[in-house]
Amino acid sequence: MSTQSQCQRFRIGYALAPKKGQSLIQPSLLTKASERGIDLIPIDPIKPLIEQGPFDCIVHKLYGPDWTRQLQQFSSQNPNVPIIDSPDSIERLHNRISMLEVVTQLKLHFDNEKFGVPNQVVVSEMKSLTSIEDLKLTFPVIAKPLVADGSVKSHQMYLIFDSQGLESMTAPFVLQEFVNHGGFIFKVYVAGMNVKCVKRKSLPDISEEKLKSLKGFLPFSRISNLIDNDKKVHDDGKKNSQGDEVDLESVEMPSQSFLCELARGMREALGLNLFNFDVMRDARDSNRYLIIDVNYFPGYAKMPGYESIMTDFFLQVLNKSAVGVTE
């Protein structure tokens, strides 16, 4: 490396909500980035973006027409400065139908693994809702808000067990097939070409026998009651996998090559660099994986060693190897 390139420093501006900024921009990240020649500069959302800088790149997670307009104005005057990511591409993830459509359109083939999305349908009006069979679904199902904008309301989800529970919902919403998946999911974090997978506990499996005793609906926040109640019922020592505590240590990860190729396909199809997606392994087929959710600019600081991953990504952007960044 030449002396000139060793001395070169890059300025990356970041525009994040206060809570997001506190989570991501920790001293450990600032230090790691600085060691690699990168200075992370906060963007003041109160001042016009065009009056700030100079920047070699901008990363952001702010929304609204005014911010989009400011990004467009900045890009028109600084066409060589990458903006991570495009507001139009991010918008696709704010709808729970369009966010997963990209998965069904991927032309990827693997020797062993299969991938897809759960069956789902939009319920626009309750009066148009006849029966669960007409929707080509079976109970239990999951009801999710159609809009996924990070608000409190967008995280209000329900597990529905019967028609009475379904009639208690308020349209519009998305009904998604519930698939038994062992009580765990995989969260796959993507930062450019960097892919990191972690295991997390999830909703418990529900047997057909257990379903007979469940009525109405349960908010996700109360799903743990299923496990607690089931353990009490089976405290007589009988084996019941539905009430067992999930041992994440024993859960086998999907192959890294599969996840990397899936992430690459999604990254290119979405036109996004910073996102994560939730994957579950079908309990009926260990080679079948279902993508159930995609989120923009997730909480990377939750990952071990996130500082190196994010710094590597910043260097990818500056070297023009990120999606949507050209020479």
Kinemage of the C-alpha trace (Angstrom):
@kinemage 1
@onewidth
@group {chain A} dominant
@subgroup {mainchain}
@vectorlist {calphas} color= white
{ca met a 1} P 0.000 0.000 0.000
{ca ser a 2} L 1.392 3.364 -0.985
{ca thr a 3} L 2.107 6.085 1.526
{ca gln a 4} L -0.563 8.190 -0.111
{ca ser a 5} L -3.257 5.515 0.247
{ca gln a 6} L -2.161 4.839 3.839
{ca cys a 7} L -2.748 8.480 4.669
{ca gln a 8} L -6.059 8.720 2.831
{ca arg a 9} L -9.082 8.983 5.096
{ca phe a 10} L -12.732 8.621 4.202
{ca arg a 11} L -15.689 10.478 5.673
{ca ile a 12} L -18.929 8.514 6.000
{ca gly a 13} L -21.932 10.542 7.055
{ca tyr a 14} L -24.644 8.755 9.003
{ca ala a 15} L -28.232 9.922 9.440
{ca leu a 16} L -29.994 7.858 12.087
{ca ala a 17} L -32.710 8.333 14.664
{ca pro a 18} L -31.206 8.996 18.127
{ca lys a 19} L -31.918 5.522 19.503
{ca lys a 20} L -30.531 3.861 16.380
{ca gly a 21} L -27.439 6.035 16.450
{ca gln a 22} L -26.732 5.209 20.098
{ca ser a 23} L -27.046 1.507 19.356
{ca leu a 24} L -24.879 1.379 16.230
{ca ile a 25} L -22.292 4.143 16.634
{ca gln a 26} L -20.515 2.846 19.695
{ca pro a 27} L -16.933 3.793 20.660
{ca ser a 28} L -15.758 0.320 19.596
{ca leu a 29} L -17.084 0.891 16.053
{ca leu a 30} L -15.627 4.401 15.855
{ca thr a 31} L -12.244 3.018 16.878
{ca lys a 32} L -12.330 0.076 14.470
{ca ala a 33} L -13.404 2.293 11.565
{ca ser a 34} L -10.766 4.901 12.397
{ca glu a 35} L -8.071 2.233 12.363
{ca arg a 36} L -9.109 1.431 8.791
{ca gly a 37} L -9.059 5.060 7.686
{ca ile a 38} L -12.765 5.821 8.091
{ca asp a 39} L -14.265 8.693 10.052
{ca leu a 40} L -17.964 8.346 10.910
{ca ile a 41} L -19.584 11.791 10.863
{ca pro a 42} L -23.078 12.443 12.277
{ca ile a 43} L -25.454 14.243 9.919
{ca asp a 44} L -27.590 16.904 11.561
{ca pro a 45} L -31.208 16.248 10.434
{ca ile a 46} L -32.142 19.825 11.319
{ca lys a 47} L -29.702 21.390 8.844
{ca pro a 48} L -30.023 20.997 5.065
{ca leu a 49} L -28.045 17.951 3.955
{ca ile a 50} L -26.618 19.815 0.983
{ca glu a 51} L -24.846 22.200 3.384
{ca gln a 52} L -23.083 19.382 5.254
{ca gly a 53} L -20.065 17.310 4.373
{ca pro a 54} L -17.999 16.655 2.446
{ca phe a 55} L -18.855 12.942 2.499
{ca asp a 56} L -17.472 9.951 0.638
{ca cys a 57} L -20.639 8.000 1.446
{ca ile a 58} L -23.931 8.415 3.309
{ca val a 59} L -25.703 5.701 5.304
{ca his a 60} L -29.149 6.455 6.648
{ca lys a 61} L -32.324 5.209 8.229
{ca leu a 62} L -34.587 8.230 8.191
{ca tyr a 63} L -37.941 8.437 6.430
{ca gly a 64} L -40.369 10.971 5.051
{ca pro a 65} L -40.768 13.009 1.851
{ca asp a 66} L -38.534 15.849 3.070
{ca trp a 67} L -35.615 13.512 3.789
{ca thr a 68} L -36.072 11.756 0.449
{ca arg a 69} L -36.054 15.114 -1.292
{ca gln a 70} L -32.852 16.105 0.510
{ca leu a 71} L -31.160 12.855 -0.553
{ca gln a 72} L -32.207 13.415 -4.162
{ca gln a 73} L -30.904 16.981 -4.094
{ca phe a 74} L -27.628 15.841 -2.550
{ca ser a 75} L -27.226 13.087 -5.147
{ca ser a 76} L -27.846 15.434 -8.033
{ca gln a 77} L -24.985 17.656 -6.855
{ca asn a 78} L -22.761 14.779 -5.672
{ca pro a 79} L -23.445 11.945 -8.137
{ca asn a 80} L -20.312 10.013 -7.148
{ca val a 81} L -21.199 9.803 -3.458
{ca pro a 82} L -22.970 6.496 -2.674
{ca ile a 83} L -26.167 6.666 -0.624
{ca ile a 84} L -26.892 3.496 1.334
{ca asp a 85} L -29.630 2.689 0.586
{ca ser a 86} L -32.106 3.972 -2.015
{ca pro a 87} L -35.377 5.181 -0.386
{ca asp a 88} L -37.373 3.537 -3.192
{ca ser a 89} L -35.743 0.175 -2.483
{ca ile a 90} L -36.235 0.562 1.258
{ca glu a 91} L -39.930 1.321 0.737
{ca arg a 92} L -40.497 -2.191 -0.594
{ca leu a 93} L -39.781 -3.582 2.864
{ca his a 94} L -42.535 -1.494 4.415
{ca asn a 95} L -45.164 -3.833 2.967
{ca arg a 96} L -45.269 -7.436 4.205
{ca ile a 97} L -46.412 -8.751 0.846
{ca ser a 98} L -43.928 -6.946 -1.402
{ca met a 99} L -41.036 -7.681 0.993
{ca leu a 100} L -41.406 -11.429 0.408
{ca glu a 101} L -42.345 -11.331 -3.270
{ca val a 102} L -38.680 -10.980 -4.119
{ca val a 103} L -37.997 -14.373 -2.509
{ca thr a 104} L -40.522 -16.137 -4.739
{ca gln a 105} L -38.892 -14.562 -7.796
{ca leu a 106} L -35.335 -15.671 -7.036
{ca lys a 107} L -33.838 -18.077 -9.575
{ca leu a 108} L -31.510 -19.932 -7.239
{ca his a 109} L -30.894 -23.661 -7.161
{ca phe a 110} L -29.193 -25.735 -4.484
{ca asp a 111} L -28.184 -29.389 -4.287
{ca asn a 112} L -29.944 -30.073 -1.003
{ca glu a 113} L -31.724 -27.003 0.355
{ca lys a 114} L -35.098 -25.699 -0.760
{ca phe a 115} L -36.369 -22.233 0.081
{ca gly a 116} L -39.562 -20.231 -0.199
{ca val a 117} L -42.083 -18.276 1.863
{ca pro a 118} L -45.112 -19.400 3.884
{ca asn a 119} L -48.487 -19.186 2.185
{ca gln a 120} L -50.009 -15.800 2.912
{ca val a 121} L -52.900 -13.603 1.831
{ca val a 122} L -54.006 -10.010 2.407
{ca val a 123} L -57.350 -9.419 4.106
{ca ser a 124} L -58.417 -5.943 2.997
{ca glu a 125} L -61.938 -5.984 4.432
{ca met a 126} L -63.510 -8.194 7.052
{ca lys a 127} L -66.777 -8.389 5.110
{ca ser a 128} L -64.973 -10.095 2.245
{ca leu a 129} L -63.627 -12.751 4.617
{ca thr a 130} L -65.684 -15.940 4.372
{ca ser a 131} L -63.742 -18.924 5.694
{ca ile a 132} L -60.143 -19.905 6.270
{ca glu a 133} L -60.570 -22.678 3.706
{ca asp a 134} L -61.498 -20.151 1.003
{ca leu a 135} L -58.153 -18.477 1.671
{ca lys a 136} L -56.443 -21.860 1.161
{ca leu a 137} L -55.069 -21.737 4.694
{ca thr a 138} L -55.651 -23.847 7.796
{ca phe a 139} L -55.535 -22.951 11.482
{ca pro a 140} L -53.412 -21.916 13.224
{ca val a 141} L -52.454 -18.825 11.236
{ca ile a 142} L -50.508 -15.675 12.034
{ca ala a 143} L -52.046 -12.211 11.589
{ca lys a 144} L -49.598 -9.413 10.881
{ca pro a 145} L -50.168 -5.730 10.027
{ca leu a 146} L -49.788 -5.123 6.297
{ca val a 147} L -47.532 -2.135 6.961
{ca ala a 148} L -44.073 -2.867 8.371
{ca asp a 149} L -42.681 0.582 9.146
{ca gly a 150} L -41.066 -0.112 12.502
{ca ser a 151} L -43.867 1.503 14.492
{ca val a 152} L -45.348 -0.107 17.608
{ca lys a 153} L -48.507 -0.962 15.671
{ca ser a 154} L -46.555 -2.720 12.933
{ca his a 155} L -45.225 -5.176 15.534
{ca gln a 156} L -48.664 -6.174 16.841
{ca met a 157} L -49.011 -9.784 15.686
{ca tyr a 158} L -51.359 -12.568 16.683
{ca leu a 159} L -51.528 -16.337 16.552
{ca ile a 160} L -55.082 -17.297 15.564
{ca phe a 161} L -56.550 -20.706 16.387
{ca asp a 162} L -60.117 -20.624 15.039
{ca ser a 163} L -62.780 -18.642 13.178
{ca gln a 164} L -63.799 -16.737 16.303
{ca gly a 165} L -60.235 -15.533 16.737
{ca leu a 166} L -60.056 -14.538 13.093
{ca glu a 167} L -63.249 -12.492 13.349
{ca ser a 168} L -61.672 -10.504 16.190
{ca met a 169} L -59.026 -9.012 13.879
{ca thr a 170} L -59.238 -5.559 12.297
{ca ala a 171} L -58.501 -5.222 8.577
{ca pro a 172} L -56.259 -4.687 6.713
{ca phe a 173} L -53.817 -7.372 7.733
{ca val a 174} L -51.815 -10.267 6.358
{ca leu a 175} L -52.669 -13.847 7.219
{ca gln a 176} L -49.634 -16.101 7.102
{ca glu a 177} L -49.443 -19.855 7.337
{ca phe a 178} L -48.056 -21.105 10.648
{ca val a 179} L -45.380 -23.724 10.134
{ca asn a 180} L -43.939 -25.793 12.973
{ca his a 181} L -40.222 -25.028 13.042
{ca gly a 182} L -38.809 -26.431 16.262
{ca gly a 183} L -39.252 -23.278 18.321
{ca phe a 184} L -36.278 -21.441 16.813
{ca ile a 185} L -35.424 -19.249 13.824
{ca phe a 186} L -32.273 -18.062 12.117
{ca lys a 187} L -31.642 -14.340 11.802
{ca val a 188} L -29.407 -13.663 8.835
{ca tyr a 189} L -27.686 -10.263 8.892
{ca val a 190} L -26.490 -8.865 5.572
{ca ala a 191} L -24.055 -5.957 5.253
{ca gly a 192} L -23.014 -5.888 1.625
{ca met a 193} L -21.134 -9.118 0.935
{ca asn a 194} L -20.852 -9.892 4.647
{ca val a 195} L -23.347 -12.464 5.930
{ca lys a 196} L -23.729 -13.464 9.579
{ca cys a 197} L -26.315 -15.904 10.966
{ca val a 198} L -27.459 -16.147 14.582
{ca lys a 199} L -29.998 -18.432 16.284
{ca arg a 200} L -32.988 -17.111 18.217
{ca lys a 201} L -35.886 -18.689 20.088
{ca ser a 202} L -39.249 -18.427 18.379
{ca leu a 203} L -42.868 -19.545 18.681
{ca pro a 204} L -43.302 -23.089 20.013
{ca asp a 205} L -44.512 -25.882 17.776
{ca ile a 206} L -48.224 -26.661 18.012
{ca ser a 207} L -49.391 -30.249 17.605
{ca glu a 208} L -52.830 -31.135 16.241
{ca glu a 209} L -53.720 -32.436 19.699
{ca lys a 210} L -52.640 -29.167 21.336
{ca leu a 211} L -54.557 -27.134 18.736
{ca lys a 212} L -57.831 -28.723 19.857
{ca ser a 213} L -57.483 -27.069 23.257
{ca leu a 214} L -56.568 -23.607 21.940
{ca lys a 215} L -59.330 -21.077 21.305
{ca gly a 216} L -59.541 -17.575 19.832
{ca phe a 217} L -56.198 -15.854 19.466
{ca leu a 218} L -53.080 -14.885 21.386
{ca pro a 219} L -50.878 -11.809 20.930
{ca phe a 220} L -47.253 -12.732 20.278
{ca ser a 221} L -46.375 -11.110 23.609
{ca arg a 222} L -48.323 -13.855 25.384
{ca ile a 223} L -47.211 -16.844 23.330
{ca ser a 224} L -44.836 -17.874 26.138
{ca asn a 225} L -47.993 -18.869 28.030
{ca leu a 226} L -48.341 -21.752 25.607
{ca ile a 227} L -45.028 -23.145 26.780
{ca asp a 228} L -45.606 -22.435 30.483
{ca asn a 229} L -49.114 -23.927 30.494
{ca asp a 230} L -48.010 -26.917 28.481
{ca lys a 231} L -45.218 -27.636 30.957
{ca lys a 232} L -47.699 -27.525 33.846
{ca val a 233} L -50.049 -29.924 32.061
{ca his a 234} L -47.232 -32.388 31.421
{ca asp a 235} L -45.469 -32.173 34.785
{ca asp a 236} L -46.388 -35.837 35.291
{ca gly a 237} L -43.188 -36.725 33.465
{ca lys a 238} L -44.680 -37.665 30.111
{ca lys a 239} L -42.512 -36.724 27.154
{ca asn a 240} L -43.951 -33.835 25.160
{ca ser a 241} L -41.811 -31.952 22.673
{ca gln a 242} L -44.320 -29.109 22.461
{ca gly a 243} L -43.443 -28.034 26.011
{ca asp a 244} L -39.721 -28.694 25.933
{ca glu a 245} L -37.329 -25.807 26.346
{ca val a 246} L -35.431 -25.179 23.118
{ca asp a 247} L -31.695 -25.846 23.402
{ca leu a 248} L -30.200 -23.402 20.918
{ca glu a 249} L -26.723 -24.832 21.409
{ca ser a 250} L -27.838 -28.098 19.844
{ca val a 251} L -29.544 -26.451 16.855
{ca glu a 252} L -27.580 -27.037 13.665
{ca met a 253} L -26.968 -23.976 11.513
{ca pro a 254} L -27.854 -23.959 7.804
{ca ser a 255} L -24.777 -24.211 5.602
{ca gln a 256} L -22.926 -20.907 5.212
{ca ser a 257} L -22.727 -21.379 1.429
{ca phe a 258} L -26.523 -21.674 1.239
{ca leu a 259} L -27.068 -18.566 3.359
{ca cys a 260} L -24.464 -16.533 1.464
{ca glu a 261} L -25.964 -17.395 -1.905
{ca leu a 262} L -29.489 -16.699 -0.666
{ca ala a 263} L -28.336 -13.374 0.797
{ca arg a 264} L -26.579 -12.463 -2.445
{ca gly a 265} L -29.724 -13.155 -4.465
{ca met a 266} L -31.890 -11.114 -2.113
{ca arg a 267} L -29.359 -8.274 -1.970
{ca glu a 268} L -29.287 -7.939 -5.738
{ca ala a 269} L -33.049 -8.370 -6.203
{ca leu a 270} L -33.933 -5.882 -3.455
{ca gly a 271} L -31.222 -3.415 -4.435
{ca leu a 272} L -30.313 -3.136 -0.745
{ca asn a 273} L -27.077 -3.570 1.183
{ca leu a 274} L -28.174 -3.340 4.814
{ca phe a 275} L -30.908 -5.740 5.910
{ca asn a 276} L -31.613 -8.965 7.705
{ca phe a 277} L -34.085 -11.736 7.075
{ca asp a 278} L -35.666 -14.306 9.371
{ca val a 279} L -35.509 -17.929 8.254
{ca met a 280} L -37.191 -20.961 9.775
{ca arg a 281} L -36.494 -24.615 9.093
{ca asp a 282} L -39.652 -26.611 8.364
{ca ala a 283} L -40.047 -29.222 11.107
{ca arg a 284} L -41.468 -31.624 8.488
{ca asp a 285} L -38.485 -31.278 6.124
{ca ser a 286} L -35.069 -30.301 7.482
{ca asn a 287} L -33.909 -29.187 4.015
{ca arg a 288} L -36.820 -26.755 3.544
{ca tyr a 289} L -36.283 -23.167 4.673
{ca leu a 290} L -38.925 -20.440 4.758
{ca ile a 291} L -38.167 -16.705 4.803
{ca ile a 292} L -40.787 -15.023 6.973
{ca asp a 293} L -39.604 -11.428 7.389
{ca val a 294} L -37.134 -8.900 5.956
{ca asn a 295} L -36.014 -5.768 7.833
{ca tyr a 296} L -33.991 -2.784 6.680
{ca phe a 297} L -30.906 -1.689 8.645
{ca pro a 298} L -31.449 -3.986 11.656
{ca gly a 299} L -29.674 -3.918 15.007
{ca tyr a 300} L -26.205 -4.937 13.864
{ca ala a 301} L -24.728 -4.153 17.280
{ca lys a 302} L -26.416 -7.327 18.576
{ca met a 303} L -23.974 -9.392 16.514
{ca pro a 304} L -20.669 -10.458 18.055
{ca gly a 305} L -17.843 -8.650 16.265
{ca tyr a 306} L -20.206 -6.292 14.454
{ca glu a 307} L -17.507 -3.614 14.374
{ca ser a 308} L -15.365 -5.566 11.906
{ca ile a 309} L -18.386 -6.541 9.787
{ca met a 310} L -19.602 -2.953 9.467
{ca thr a 311} L -16.110 -1.587 8.798
{ca asp a 312} L -15.560 -4.197 6.082
{ca phe a 313} L -18.872 -3.145 4.546
{ca phe a 314} L -17.921 0.531 4.576
{ca leu a 315} L -14.727 -0.347 2.719
{ca gln a 316} L -16.744 -2.337 0.170
{ca val a 317} L -18.854 0.745 -0.494
{ca leu a 318} L -15.820 2.977 -0.805
{ca asn a 319} L -14.272 0.434 -3.183
{ca lys a 320} L -17.494 0.444 -5.226
{ca ser a 321} L -18.435 -3.170 -4.646
{ca ala a 322} L -21.810 -2.624 -2.965
{ca val a 323} L -25.197 -2.958 -4.669
{ca gly a 324} L -26.184 0.219 -6.493
{ca val a 325} L -22.667 1.666 -6.328
{ca thr a 326} L -20.897 2.121 -9.641
{ca glu a 327} L -17.599 3.536 -10.770
